[in-house]
Amino acid sequence: MIAVLLNLTAGGSKTSDLPRKLEVMFAGAGAAANVIVLESPGQTPDAVRQALDAGATVVVAGGGDGTVSSVARELAGTQVALGVLPLGTLNHFAKDLGLTLDLEKAVDVIANGVRTPVDVGVLNGRAFINNSSIGIYPDIVVEREALRGRGHRKLVAFLIATGRVLRKFPGVVVRISGGGASETFRTPFLFVANNEYQLEGIRLGRRSRLDEGRLYAYVAPRTHARDLPKLAVSALLGRAAGTPSLRAFAATELEVDIRGRRMLRVALDGEVFYMPLPLRYRIRHGALEVMTAARGTE
C-alpha cells in the first residue's frame, strides 16, 4: 500500500483538486494510493505512524524539503520506503538524488521504481536528510519568520532578514571534535552536511551522492559575517575551496561545543530547534530507502 502525505502549501501549490489527480495518476501507474492532506506540518509524524500502522510499504512526502525531511525522519531505520513528490520551491533532496521534478513521472517512479538506500545524518537523536547549521543561518530563519508574521512575503522577508543579521552577527567560537582530533574556530557558521556538498561553480550547494557514509563539516574561520556575500561570489567563480576562508573536513561522528553555553539555536533541514550542548552528530549509512527510477528508465 502507498500512503501519500500531501502538503498543499508547499511551493505555493494550493490546488484543491490535486489529491484526486494524484489518485488517478497512481491508478494509471498501476498502484493504489491513499492520499492524506496534511492540515499542518506538526501533523506529519502522527500521519506517518498511522500509515505504518495501516501497513504502508511506501510513504510518500508530497511537498518541499521540510515535508520530505519530516517523513524521512520517521522512516529512517524501517523497511518502509520513502517516495518523493517534489512540490516545493527548491527540492534540494530530490535534485541531489537525481529524482525527476515532473509530477506524473515522479508518480511512476514511486509506483514502479526501485528502492535505493541513502544515508541519514543524526543530531542528538534527530535525523536529517540534507544539513544542519549553527551560527548565522538559524538567526536568519528566526528573523525571517518574525517578518512573515508581520505580513512580508517569504522571499522579501528572507532578504531583509539576511541583511539585518549579516550586519550585526558577531560569529561563534566552536570546538569541533571528530576522528580523534579537536579544533576551535571563530566562524560565522558551522554547516554539517549529510554527505559532501560542492563548494564551487554552477553546482555550488549540490551533492553528487548520498551514500558515501560520511558527514562533512564546513566553517569560515577567517571571515566576518558581513563578508559572506563575497565568499559566496568567490565560490561561484571557483575560487573558494582550498583557501583559508573556507575549511571542510569529513567524519562519521562529530561533537560540537561552545564554551559557556548550555543550549543553542540549530537549523536542521531548514527548521530551527533549541538543543542542549554538546551537539553530537553521526551518520547512519544506508538507513533510509528511497524510491528511485529503475536503471535505464531515467
C-alpha positions as CSV (number, residue, x, y, z in Angstrom):
1,M,0.0,0.0,0.0
2,I,1.2,3.5,-0.8
3,A,0.3,6.3,1.5
4,V,0.7,9.9,0.2
5,L,1.1,12.7,2.7
6,L,0.4,15.9,0.9
7,N,1.4,19.4,2.0
8,L,-0.7,21.6,-0.3
9,T,1.0,24.8,0.9
10,A,4.5,23.7,-0.3
11,G,5.9,26.0,-3.0
12,G,2.6,27.8,-3.2
13,S,0.9,24.7,-4.7
14,K,-2.6,25.3,-3.2
15,T,-4.6,23.1,-5.6
16,S,-7.8,21.8,-4.3
17,D,-8.1,19.0,-6.9
18,L,-4.5,17.8,-6.5
19,P,-5.4,14.9,-4.2
20,R,-7.9,13.5,-6.7
21,K,-5.5,14.0,-9.6
22,L,-2.8,12.1,-7.7
23,E,-5.1,9.1,-7.1
24,V,-5.8,9.0,-10.8
25,M,-2.1,9.2,-11.6
26,F,-1.2,6.4,-9.3
27,A,-4.0,4.3,-10.6
28,G,-2.7,4.9,-14.1
29,A,0.7,3.8,-13.0
30,G,-0.8,0.6,-11.7
31,A,-0.8,1.4,-8.0
32,A,-3.5,2.3,-5.4
33,A,-2.6,5.3,-3.3
34,N,-4.3,6.7,-0.2
35,V,-3.8,10.5,-0.3
36,I,-3.9,12.3,3.0
37,V,-3.9,16.1,3.1
38,L,-1.8,17.4,5.9
39,E,-3.5,20.2,7.8
40,S,-0.3,21.4,9.4
41,P,3.4,20.5,9.4
42,G,3.1,19.3,13.0
43,Q,0.7,16.6,11.9
44,T,3.3,14.8,9.8
45,P,4.9,12.5,12.4
46,D,1.5,11.2,13.5
47,A,0.4,10.8,9.9
48,V,3.5,8.7,9.1
49,R,2.9,6.5,12.1
50,Q,-0.7,5.9,11.2
51,A,0.4,5.0,7.7
52,L,2.9,2.5,9.1
53,D,0.2,1.0,11.4
54,A,-2.1,0.6,8.4
55,G,0.5,-1.5,6.6
56,A,2.0,1.0,4.1
57,T,5.1,-0.2,2.2
58,V,5.8,3.2,0.8
59,V,5.1,6.5,2.4
60,V,5.2,9.5,0.0
61,A,6.1,13.0,1.0
62,G,4.3,15.4,-1.2
63,G,5.8,18.8,-0.6
64,G,9.2,20.6,-0.2
65,D,12.3,19.7,1.7
66,G,10.7,20.3,5.0
67,T,7.9,17.8,4.3
68,V,10.4,15.3,2.9
69,S,12.6,15.6,5.9
70,S,9.7,15.2,8.4
71,V,8.6,12.0,6.7
72,A,12.1,10.6,6.2
73,R,12.8,11.2,9.9
74,E,10.1,8.7,10.8
75,L,11.0,6.2,8.1
76,A,14.8,6.0,8.8
77,G,15.7,2.6,10.0
78,T,12.5,0.9,8.9
79,Q,11.7,-1.3,6.0
80,V,9.3,1.2,4.6
81,A,10.5,3.2,1.6
82,L,10.2,7.0,1.1
83,G,8.6,8.3,-2.1
84,V,9.1,11.9,-3.1
85,L,6.6,14.2,-4.9
86,P,8.7,17.4,-5.3
87,L,6.2,20.2,-4.8
88,G,8.4,22.6,-3.0
89,T,10.3,25.7,-4.2
90,L,13.8,24.3,-4.1
91,N,13.5,20.5,-3.7
92,H,17.2,20.1,-2.8
93,F,16.9,16.4,-1.7
94,A,15.1,15.4,-4.9
95,K,17.6,17.2,-7.1
96,D,20.6,15.8,-5.3
97,L,19.2,12.3,-5.6
98,G,18.6,12.8,-9.3
99,L,14.8,12.4,-8.9
100,T,12.5,13.8,-11.6
101,L,10.7,17.1,-10.8
102,D,7.9,16.2,-13.2
103,L,4.9,15.2,-11.1
104,E,3.5,12.5,-13.4
105,K,6.9,10.9,-13.8
106,A,7.5,11.1,-10.1
107,V,4.3,9.1,-9.5
108,D,5.5,6.5,-11.9
109,V,8.9,6.3,-10.2
110,I,7.2,5.7,-6.8
111,A,4.8,3.1,-8.2
112,N,7.3,1.2,-10.4
113,G,10.8,2.2,-9.4
114,V,13.4,0.6,-7.2
115,R,14.4,1.0,-3.6
116,T,17.7,2.9,-3.2
117,P,19.4,3.1,0.2
118,V,20.7,6.6,1.2
119,D,22.4,7.9,4.3
120,V,20.8,9.9,7.1
121,G,22.5,12.3,9.4
122,V,21.6,12.4,13.1
123,L,22.0,15.2,15.5
124,N,21.3,14.5,19.2
125,G,19.0,11.6,18.1
126,R,17.1,13.7,15.5
127,A,17.5,12.6,11.9
128,F,18.2,15.0,8.9
129,I,18.5,14.3,5.2
130,N,20.2,17.5,4.0
131,N,22.1,19.5,6.5
132,S,22.4,21.2,9.9
133,S,23.8,24.5,10.8
134,I,24.6,26.8,13.7
135,G,25.5,30.5,13.6
136,I,24.2,32.9,11.2
137,Y,21.6,30.8,9.3
138,P,19.3,29.9,12.3
139,D,19.2,33.6,13.2
140,I,18.2,34.5,9.7
141,V,15.4,31.9,9.8
142,V,14.0,33.2,13.1
143,E,14.2,36.8,11.8
144,R,12.6,35.8,8.5
145,E,9.6,34.1,10.3
146,A,9.1,37.2,12.5
147,L,8.9,39.3,9.4
148,R,6.5,36.9,7.7
149,G,4.3,37.1,10.8
150,R,4.1,40.9,10.2
151,G,2.9,40.3,6.6
152,H,6.1,40.2,4.5
153,R,6.2,37.6,1.7
154,K,8.7,34.8,2.2
155,L,11.4,35.9,-0.3
156,V,11.2,39.5,0.8
157,A,11.3,38.5,4.4
158,F,14.4,36.3,3.8
159,L,16.3,39.2,2.0
160,I,15.5,41.7,4.8
161,A,16.4,39.2,7.5
162,T,19.7,38.3,5.8
163,G,20.7,41.9,5.5
164,R,19.9,42.6,9.2
165,V,21.7,39.5,10.5
166,L,24.8,39.9,8.3
167,R,25.3,43.4,9.7
168,K,25.3,42.5,13.3
169,F,26.2,38.8,13.7
170,P,29.4,38.5,15.8
171,G,30.3,35.0,14.9
172,V,30.6,32.0,17.3
173,V,33.6,30.2,18.8
174,V,33.1,26.4,18.3
175,R,35.1,23.4,19.3
176,I,34.7,20.6,16.8
177,S,35.9,17.1,17.7
178,G,36.0,14.1,15.4
179,G,38.3,11.3,14.2
180,G,40.5,11.7,17.3
181,A,41.2,15.4,16.7
182,S,39.8,18.6,18.0
183,E,40.0,22.2,16.7
184,T,38.5,25.5,17.8
185,F,37.3,28.1,15.3
186,R,35.7,31.5,15.3
187,T,33.3,31.4,12.4
188,P,30.0,33.0,11.2
189,F,28.6,29.5,10.7
190,L,29.2,25.8,11.1
191,F,27.5,23.7,8.4
192,V,27.3,20.0,8.8
193,A,26.1,18.0,5.8
194,N,24.8,14.6,5.1
195,N,27.5,13.7,2.5
196,E,29.6,16.2,0.6
197,Y,28.4,19.4,-0.9
198,Q,30.0,21.0,-3.9
199,L,31.8,24.2,-2.8
200,E,32.4,25.9,-6.2
201,G,31.0,26.6,-9.6
202,I,27.5,26.2,-11.0
203,R,26.9,23.1,-8.8
204,L,27.6,25.1,-5.7
205,G,25.4,23.7,-2.9
206,R,24.7,20.4,-4.6
207,R,25.6,16.8,-3.7
208,S,26.7,14.2,-6.2
209,R,25.9,11.3,-3.9
210,L,24.1,10.5,-0.7
211,D,25.6,7.1,0.1
212,E,29.2,7.8,1.0
213,G,28.6,7.3,4.7
214,R,30.3,10.5,5.9
215,L,29.4,13.8,7.4
216,Y,31.1,16.9,6.0
217,A,31.6,20.0,8.2
218,Y,32.2,23.4,6.8
219,V,33.4,26.6,8.6
220,A,34.7,30.0,7.5
221,P,37.4,30.7,10.2
222,R,38.8,33.9,8.7
223,T,35.5,35.5,7.6
224,H,33.2,38.1,9.2
225,A,29.5,37.6,8.6
226,R,29.4,40.8,6.6
227,D,31.9,39.3,4.1
228,L,29.9,36.1,3.4
229,P,28.4,37.5,0.2
230,K,32.0,38.0,-1.2
231,L,32.8,34.4,-0.2
232,A,29.7,33.2,-2.0
233,V,30.7,35.0,-5.2
234,S,34.2,33.5,-4.9
235,A,32.7,30.1,-4.6
236,L,30.6,30.6,-7.7
237,L,33.7,31.7,-9.6
238,G,35.6,28.6,-8.4
239,R,38.0,30.5,-6.1
240,A,36.8,29.5,-2.6
241,A,37.9,25.9,-2.0
242,G,41.3,25.4,-0.5
243,T,41.6,29.0,0.7
244,P,42.0,29.9,4.4
245,S,38.5,31.5,4.2
246,L,36.8,28.1,4.0
247,R,37.6,24.9,5.7
248,A,36.0,21.5,5.2
249,F,36.6,18.1,6.8
250,A,34.8,14.7,6.9
251,A,34.0,12.3,9.7
252,T,31.4,9.7,10.6
253,E,30.9,11.3,14.0
254,L,31.4,14.9,15.2
255,E,30.9,16.6,18.6
256,V,30.4,20.4,18.6
257,D,30.6,22.5,21.8
258,I,30.6,26.2,22.7
259,R,32.3,27.2,26.0
260,G,29.9,28.7,28.5
261,R,26.7,27.7,26.6
262,R,24.2,25.1,27.6
263,M,21.6,25.5,24.8
264,L,22.0,26.6,21.2
265,R,19.8,27.5,18.3
266,V,20.3,25.0,15.5
267,A,18.8,24.7,12.0
268,L,18.0,21.2,10.8
269,D,16.9,20.8,7.2
270,G,15.8,24.5,7.4
271,E,13.8,24.1,10.7
272,V,15.1,25.7,13.8
273,F,15.4,23.9,17.2
274,Y,16.9,24.7,20.6
275,M,19.2,21.9,21.5
276,P,21.5,21.1,24.5
277,L,25.3,21.3,24.1
278,P,27.4,19.5,23.1
279,L,25.9,18.7,19.8
280,R,26.6,15.1,18.8
281,Y,26.4,14.3,15.1
282,R,26.7,10.9,13.4
283,I,25.9,9.3,10.1
284,R,23.6,6.3,9.6
285,H,24.8,4.7,6.4
286,G,22.0,3.4,4.2
287,A,19.4,3.9,6.9
288,L,16.7,5.2,4.5
289,E,15.3,3.6,1.4
290,V,14.0,5.9,-1.3
291,M,12.1,5.1,-4.4
292,T,14.2,6.0,-7.5
293,A,13.9,5.2,-11.2
294,A,15.0,1.8,-12.3
295,R,18.2,1.8,-14.2
296,G,17.7,2.6,-17.9
297,T,14.3,4.3,-17.3
298,E,15.5,7.7,-16.2
